């Protein structure tokens, strides 16, 4: 379910954020959702630990920058894997990451899925 939610959230970002695009296939969105999930599961925790002082200093707002960086990194990895998903700038990644986060939150709420309850 998380993979499907991520693919839909990325599609919404493509539709609404100038500077984020893809080659037009659902396979591309599915592949990008997998890459994005991998980056968020492996790279993001490491960077979150390394940037802990910045997180504390900015009262957590630096996580928005971290989310944008993860979207940019995922797009670059996807391009290297031959997946046609593109993020043109950090600004597009910032807005796109915000939108992906909001869409994911809303969809998880509508579907009744909650990460905290799933882990118990």
C-alpha positions as CSV (number, residue, x, y, z in Angstrom):
1,X,0.0,0.0,0.0
2,X,2.8,2.4,0.8
3,X,4.3,1.9,-2.6
4,X,0.9,2.7,-4.3
5,X,0.4,5.8,-2.1
6,X,4.0,7.0,-3.0
7,X,3.3,6.5,-6.7
8,X,0.1,8.5,-6.5
9,X,1.7,11.2,-4.4
10,X,4.5,11.5,-7.0
11,X,2.0,11.7,-9.8
12,X,0.2,14.6,-8.0
13,X,3.6,16.4,-7.6
14,X,4.2,15.9,-11.4
15,X,0.7,17.4,-12.1
16,X,1.0,20.4,-9.8
17,X,4.7,21.4,-9.5
18,X,6.5,23.0,-12.4
19,X,9.9,21.5,-12.8
20,X,8.9,17.9,-11.9
21,X,8.1,15.7,-14.8
22,X,8.2,12.0,-16.0
23,X,8.1,10.1,-19.2
24,X,4.3,9.5,-18.9
25,X,4.1,5.8,-18.0
26,X,2.8,4.2,-14.8
27,X,5.9,2.0,-14.9
28,X,8.0,5.1,-14.4
29,X,6.0,6.3,-11.4
30,X,6.1,2.7,-9.9
31,X,9.9,2.6,-10.4
32,X,10.3,6.1,-9.0
33,X,8.2,5.2,-5.9
34,X,10.5,2.2,-5.3
35,X,13.6,4.4,-5.6
36,X,12.1,7.1,-3.4
37,X,11.2,4.5,-0.8
38,X,14.7,3.1,-0.9
39,X,16.3,6.5,-0.4
40,X,13.9,7.4,2.4
41,X,14.6,4.0,4.1
42,X,18.3,3.9,3.8
43,X,19.8,7.4,3.2
44,X,17.4,9.6,5.0
45,X,18.0,8.1,8.5
46,X,21.7,8.6,8.1
47,X,21.4,12.2,7.0
48,X,18.8,12.8,9.8
49,X,21.4,11.7,12.4
50,X,24.2,13.8,10.8
51,X,22.0,16.9,10.6
52,X,20.6,16.5,14.1
53,X,22.1,19.8,15.4
54,X,20.5,21.7,12.5
55,X,17.2,20.0,13.2
56,X,17.4,21.1,16.8
57,X,18.5,24.6,15.9
58,X,15.7,25.1,13.4
59,X,13.1,23.4,15.6
60,X,12.7,20.6,13.0
61,X,12.2,22.9,9.9
62,X,15.4,21.6,8.4
63,X,13.6,18.3,7.8
64,X,11.8,20.2,4.9
65,X,15.2,20.7,3.3
66,X,16.1,17.1,4.0
67,X,12.9,15.9,2.3
68,X,13.7,18.0,-0.8
69,X,17.2,16.6,-0.9
70,X,15.8,13.1,-0.7
71,X,13.5,13.8,-3.7
72,X,16.4,15.2,-5.7
73,X,18.6,12.3,-4.8
74,X,15.9,9.8,-5.7
75,X,15.3,11.5,-9.1
76,X,19.0,11.3,-9.9
77,X,19.2,7.7,-8.9
78,X,16.1,6.9,-10.9
79,X,17.7,8.7,-14.0
80,X,20.8,6.6,-13.5
81,X,18.6,3.4,-13.5
82,X,16.9,4.6,-16.7
83,X,13.7,5.7,-15.0
84,X,12.4,8.8,-16.7
85,X,11.6,11.0,-13.7
86,X,13.0,14.5,-13.5
87,X,13.3,17.2,-10.9
88,X,14.8,20.3,-12.4
89,X,15.8,22.3,-9.3
90,X,16.0,22.4,-5.5
91,X,12.9,24.7,-5.5
92,X,10.9,22.2,-7.4
93,X,12.1,19.5,-5.1
94,X,11.2,21.5,-2.1
95,X,7.6,22.2,-3.2
96,X,7.3,18.6,-4.6
97,X,8.5,17.1,-1.3
98,X,6.0,19.2,0.6
99,X,3.2,18.1,-1.7
100,X,4.2,14.4,-1.6
101,X,4.2,14.6,2.2
102,X,0.7,16.2,2.3
103,X,-0.8,13.8,-0.2
104,X,0.7,10.8,1.6
105,X,-0.6,12.0,4.9
106,X,-4.1,12.6,3.5
107,X,-4.2,9.2,1.6
108,X,-3.0,7.3,4.6
109,X,-5.7,9.0,6.7
110,X,-8.4,8.2,4.1
111,X,-7.3,4.6,3.8
112,X,-7.0,4.2,7.6
113,X,-3.4,3.3,7.5
114,X,-1.1,4.8,10.1
115,X,2.6,4.0,10.3
116,X,2.7,4.0,14.1
117,X,-0.1,1.5,14.3
118,X,1.4,-0.8,11.7
119,X,4.6,-1.1,13.6
120,X,3.0,-2.3,16.8
